[in-house]
Amino acid sequence: MTIRALLVSLLLAGLLAACGVKGPPEPPEGAKKENKPIVLDPLIQ
């Protein structure tokens, strides 16, 4: 029973983790297309 519960919990964790995958970060709307890096967090500069 514990092996079955472990497998079910791993399967559910994998499904939940896969739901948030959207690919690489994209620049925000209205950002200028330049070759310099894009900072998505305004506190990091």
Residue, then its C-alpha position, 0 to 999 in steps of 0.5 A: m500500500t505504501i508503494r502505491a501511495l508513493l507512486v500516486s504522489l509522485l505522479l500527482a507532483g509531476l503533473l502539477a509541476a508540468c502545468g507551470v511549464k511555459g517555456p523560456p521567459e519572454p519580454p514584456e509587452g511594449a519592450k524594445k527589441e534590442n540585444k541587451p538582456i531583459v530584466l523582468d524584475p524591476l528590483i534587479q538592475 
